[in-house]
């Protein structure tokens, strides 16, 4: 009986802490989407969330830690969507969906993602890499699908899945950086990321899969126009909020 009483407050405390953390992340996202990254100060966020600055520091740490948590929360949400929309039954489609689903989510939440990404790529709000850990998480999403494809004989087991996944992520990351800064439009963002994916998969593709990947690559070529020239502006990126 005493043991049960001792466990109950810990459970309630964990629930309360989780609810507070979620509220703070929601408030941070709303603040960035509404006013941009410059508005994300600890004092302003505390007012927005309805907590003290001390609570923010206790639950997260610094401003950069909150940005880090926001990005990880974004990836968590994308992961959950992937599990529903692109199960590992079709691992090649899962590889593709890691890119298409994440881009769709980013575009759906562009008012938050674009200014946050611009700041991260510019190094204006970047936690140390050992705390941030996003390349490893993103590469891991591809690694799981690649390993499933190897098990099904769709890909040859000649390259390390984690290294291949990391290379796919680097191509995606570069395309995302160009899009965030308004240098390419959304169609080219997706085309560049998918092109990098298919080229990487082609290096280990089975003979049966190669023609499909080559066909996908040919279909993407018209959208690969290169970064916009100085003074040019993609049609669907009318305004950039940093």
Secondary structure, 3 states (H helix, E strand, C coil): CHHHHHHHHHHHHHHHHHHHHHHHHHHHHHHHHHHCHHHCCHHHHHHHHCCCHHHHHHHCCCHHHHHHHHHHHHHHHHHHHHHHHCCCCCHHHHHHHHHHHHHHHHHHCHHHHHHHHHHHHCCCCCCCHHHHCHHHHHHHHHHHHHHHHHHCCCECCCCCHHHHHHHHHHHHHHHHHHHHCCCCCHHHHHHHHHHHHHHHHHCCECHHHHHHHHHHHHHHHHHCCCCCCCCCCCCCCCCCCC
